[in-house]
Amino acid sequence: MKLIVFLFLFTFPAQVTFAQEKLLSLEGTYQEKNLVVYNPPQADGFGFCVAKVLVNGEILPAAIQSAHFEINFQLFQLKKGDNVFVVLEHASGCEPRFMNPEVLLPKSTFRCATITADKTGMVKWTSVDEAGSLDFIVEQYRWGRWVEVGQVKGKGTKQANSYQLQITPHSGKNQVRISQIDNTGEKRSSTSVFFDAGIPALKISPTKVRDNLYFKAGGKEVKTKYEVYDAYGNLLKVGFASMVDCTNLVSGVYFINFDNQTEKFIKIAE
């Protein structure tokens, strides 16, 4: 009899399974809006899925036993732009979800207090009123459009923040600006500034190409940013160099953006 009791006690724990809690998290910055959570019933139909809500490690002091509930960030004395990390502890077999996660995405609110660019291509700017860390996009106007030439990570704070980026100037008058794109997809841009780097204009050689096309100034090869398009406007090549390998292009007419110019060249048979 003692042996039977022993075996029962030994095997019982292995036969029992307990519901395990799972975690669902979301990270972002506080934008003065609350987060809404969809909270389905547990798999067995008793009670709701979410057992606990943590905001930056602190328990949400509010009722959550309903199909939808709101996380009121004001309960945590958060300020606009503060980092937020939300964790939902929930039962297995059910899946809660954040209904409006975009409310924790930073928005572009920066104001460019100053922006300068010298003849070497060093762009410097000061930003204020940032509501979250977003990339600053440095753009240079060439080939009839704004071209992205670099990015700098924003600090995301309201006080004055200073940034700089070295870009590659082209010949003639250079025009640059700073932009940001947030979760809305809209671009916000600063005013533009101009500078002249005193660089001589480049020329392509030859205009009828068998193998390589070169960028030259004063008879010397010079590196430049370039784009090669076919006659239908399809982008085929892009780079920064003093030469373009055209050996893999079929015979025909092509257009090339380089320096601050657009020219036509013809690829001829080998």
Summary of the structure (lengths in Angstrom):
residues: 270
radius of gyration: 29.9
end to end distance: 96.9
largest distance: 104.7
contacts: 751
relative contact order: 0.12
helix: 8%
strand: 50%
